[in-house]
Amino acid sequence: MRGKTRRVKTTDQRVKYITDHVKTGRKSAKVHAFASMGLTDYCGDKWCVAPRDWLGEVAHLADHIKQNVRYTLDTFGIDVYRTPQRTLDLAMGDCDDMTSLAGAMLEAVGYPVKIKVVQTQGFDDFHHIYILAGIPPQGPQRWIAVDPTQDLSCGWEPPNIVRAKVYPVIT
């Protein structure tokens, strides 16, 4: 299957492309079904994550991505931006693909999100991207890092950040 080729030169252009994927992906039946599978598990006679356990839901959705979508690098020499649906179809993607998917899933179940790009020590420019989820979803009091590319808990962010930029995902 051949995808569309677009030239992106700046970080702002890259994030705009990913933001567009989040906005369209949050309406996708495939994304809603995947989010539903992540939140509707029973543990005994109760939900594994109680309704309105905002942090628990966000963490459970991030874990659901980690368990079902493998982190892989982009095609050699090409920066690929997959839609959340395509990432689910392939069950693999890099940080921008997982950011699109995580953002779409979280928005599909009611969470506002922002996108964060970072440059860490030793890199010349922004090189990593992930989601910030608003908790509680109505009138967020804090923004939690959600990075399904890392086998670490929600809230983890890369060490030695020398520069960061946060982008709202405006509806």
Helices and strands as residue ranges (DSSP letters): H 11-25, H 29-39, E 42-43, E 46-47, H 54-68, E 70-71, H 84-90, E 92-93, H 95-108, E 113-120, E 128-135, E 142-146, E 161-168
